Amino acid sequence: MNGLRPCPPYPALIVLPASRRSQNSSCPFGWSVSVCSHWVCSSFLGLVRIGELAKATDTQVETIRYYEREALLPQPKRTESNYRVYGPEHVERLSFIRYCRGLDMALDEIRTLLRMKDSAPKVCADINALIDEHIKHVAVRIKELKVLQRQLVQLRNGCNGSGSVSECGVLSGITQASKTAGPLTKRGTRHVRGAH
């Protein structure tokens, strides 16, 4: 890897110095690239295997496979050795999905957005409606989190931290509350998964 540097759009692709470039080495963005020959042959130049895709997008391999099963990512091509190889379209789509997940959108919401993105409707009213609905979910969850914060503060104030574990006000408070309140997860929508 001496003398090589990452392709700026996709770090999994490697840019060769000018002296080592070939006419056939180019990525979709016009950068001259070379990819390790043990996993990419000339017919798949510019594509990456799942490990490199995971690294380039900071995504777990199992998550990528899950998105494939859920039909959120298009099926990858395969090499003669039957390895999955992914192109720039997979990187772009996976980055889109990850950003939506960062906004705490559910997979069904993301799937709807991707379907609209792919079909390119003339107007974006349905897209705005989806986001408006998601904003309502977030507002509800914010209220739930404020209630949760008050409960946690109340628990924390019940213990000064100087006693033994058997006398811990936090543990005794949780024990008493759990006998009557039941699991917190059943009392809210838990729509904003990013909280935990």
N, C-alpha and C positions, 0 to 999 in steps of 0.2 A: 504494500500500500504506500510505499515511499514515493513522494512527489504527487500523490493524488489528493483531490479535495472534493467535498460533497457538491452535488448538483444543487444549487440553492432552492429550487422549487421542491425537490424531493431528495432529502439527504441520503436515502438508500441507494441512489444512483451516484456513480463516481465519475468525476470529471478528470480526464487525462490532461497533462500538460500538452501544449501545442506540438511539441516535438514527438509525442507518442500517439497522436490522434490518427485515426484512419478515416477514410472518406465515408465509411458505412457506420461510423460511431456518432449517433446523434439522438438526443432525446426529443420529445414532442415540443419542448420549449426552445429548441435550437442550440442547446448546450452539447458540446462534444462529450460523449460519455463512454465508459467501458464498465462492464459488469463482470464479476468473477465468473470464469468460464465453467466452474464446476456446477453452477446451477442455472446458467443461462447460455443457450446456444445462439448462433447468429440469427436464427429465425425468430427468436424472442428477445432480440436486443432492446433494452429499455424497460423490460418487465422485471419484476422482483418476486421472490418467493415470500411465503406468508410471514416468515420471521422478520424479513426486512420491511415488509409492509407494517407489521406490528411496531417495529422500532421507529419507522418514519412517522407514524401517526400516534405513537405513545398509546397503543391499544393492545390489550392482551390477545394472544393468539386464539384462545377459546372464545373470546368475545367476537372476533372476526368470523369464526366458524358459525357462531350462533346467529350473527346477522345474515350470513349466507343461507342458513336453514330457514330463517324468517323471510327470505326473499327481499331483504333490504339492500343487499349487495348483489350485483350480477354474478353469475357463475364465472369463475376464472378459467382461462385457457389452461391447457396441460402440455408439458413437455413430452418428448418421446419416452422419458423415464417416468411419466405419469405424475410429475410434480405440478402442483398448482402454481401458476404464475399470474401476477397481477400487474395491471398497467396504470397509467395516470388517472384513468376514469375511476378506478377503485380507490385510489388515494383521495381524489376529490370528493367522491361520494361518502367515504368513510369519515373524512374530515367534517363534512356536512352533518352526518349523523351524530358525531361526537359533540359538535357544537350545540345541536338541538338537545342532546342529553344533558349538556351543561346548563341549558335553560330549563331542565327538568321536564321535558316533554316525554310523554309516554310513547312507546313504540308505535302504537296505532296512529298517534298524531303525526309522528315522523313519517310513517308509511304514507299517510294522506298527503303530506307536503311533498314527498318524493314523487308520488303519482301525479300531483298537479305540476310539479317541476318538469317531469318527463313529458306530460301531455301538452304543456304550454298553452293553458286556456287563454282566451282573449282578454278576460278581466280577472282581477285577483280578489274579488269580493269574498269568495269562499275561503281563501287563504287568510284574509283579514278576520273573518268570522271565527276561524279556528284559533287564531292568536287571541282574539277577544275572549273566547271561552277559557283559554288557558290562563289568561290574566285573572279571570274570576277565581279559578282554582287556586292560583298563587295567593290572592287576597284572602281566601278562606284559610289557607294554610298559615299565613302570617298571623292571623288571629289565634289559630290553634297553638302556634309556637309561643305567642305571648302568654297564653294560659299555661303552657308547659314551663316557661321561664319562671312564672310566679310559683308554681308547684315546687320547682327545684330550689328556688330561693327559700321557700318555706321549710323544705327539708333541711337545707344547709344551716339555716338559723336555729334548727333544733339540736345542733351538736356543736360544742365548743372545741372539740378535737383533743381534749386533754384526758378523757376517760378511756376505759378499756373498750375493746370491740363489743363485748357483751352489753355495754352501756351506751353504745353508739346511738345517738338520736336519729341519724340518717337511716340506719338499718331498721330501727324500731318503727320509724315513721313509715317507711316503705312497707314493712310487714303489716302494720295496722291498716294502711290505705288499701293494700292489695286484697284484703279480706272483704272489702265492701265495694271498691271501685271497679275491680276487674282490670284487664289489660288496657292500657292507654290506646293501643292501636285499633281497638274496636270502637273507640269513641270519636274518631276523626277520619278524614278521608285519606290522610297520609299521601296526598298527591305529590307533594314535593319531596321526592325520594332523596334529593341531594342533601337533606338535613342529616341523614345517616345512611 
